[in-house]
Amino acid sequence: MIEEHAAGTELRTYHCFGFFAESDPDVSELRSSADVIITSTGWIVEAMVDVAFEQPLGEFGADVHTLYHERIDRLPFRTP
């Protein structure tokens, strides 16, 4: 997906995988996304992986849980 924002152009990829967790009759989801925003001063890069359980599983309750998240702001443009 490509969107124009006041801050700059955003490029986003998003994937969602449904699965049946152990002893859970409902479909849970594993979601991943990666964003790149191109601004006048540099790049903003963000990556996230989360899981959404319909029923509690082990130490995780029935909810959305972030497994990985990283955001790097204002990576400078490189000059050749």
N, C-alpha and C positions, 0 to 999 in steps of 0.2 A: 504494500500500500504506500502511496506517495501523497503527502498532504503539504499544503503551503500554510505556514503560520507566521505571525508577526515576528517571531524569533528567527525564522528561517525555514528551510525545506526539511521535512521529516520523512525518512525512509523507515518502514516498519515491516517486520515479518513476524507472524504469529502462528503457532501450531498448537493444536489441542488433540490429545489422544485419549479416547475413552477406554476404560478397563474395569474389570470386576475385581475388587479387592477381596481378600480372604473373608469368607462368611458374610459378605455384603451383597444382597440381591440387587442393589442399585448400581448404576454406572458411576464410577468415579472418574476424574479427569486429571491428566498430567498436562500442564500448559507451559509453553516456552515462548518467549518473545525477545526480539532484539531490535533496538531502535538506534538510528543515527540521525542526528539533527545537524544540518550544515548552517552555521551562522556566519555573520560577517567577520567574527573574530576567531573562529575555529570550529571544532567538532564537539558535539556532545554524544557520548556513546553509553547505552544502557542495555543490560541483559538481565533477564529474570526467568527463573523456573519455579513454578509453584504446583501444588497438588490440591485438588478439591475432593474431600471425602464426604460422601452422603451419610455414612455411619462412622462412629468412632473406630479407630484401628490402632491398637497398641497404645503408644504414648500420645497419639494424635487424636484430637476430638473431631467431630463432624463439622468441618469448616474448611476454609482455604488456608493453606500453610505455605509460606515462602521457603523454598529449599535453597535457593541461590538468588542473590541480587547484587549487582555491581553497577555503579554509575560513575563515569569519568567526565567531568565538565571541562569544557574549553581546551581541548587538545589543540595546540597551535597548528596552523597550516605550515607545511615545510616548503621551503623555496629550493629550486633545483640548483 
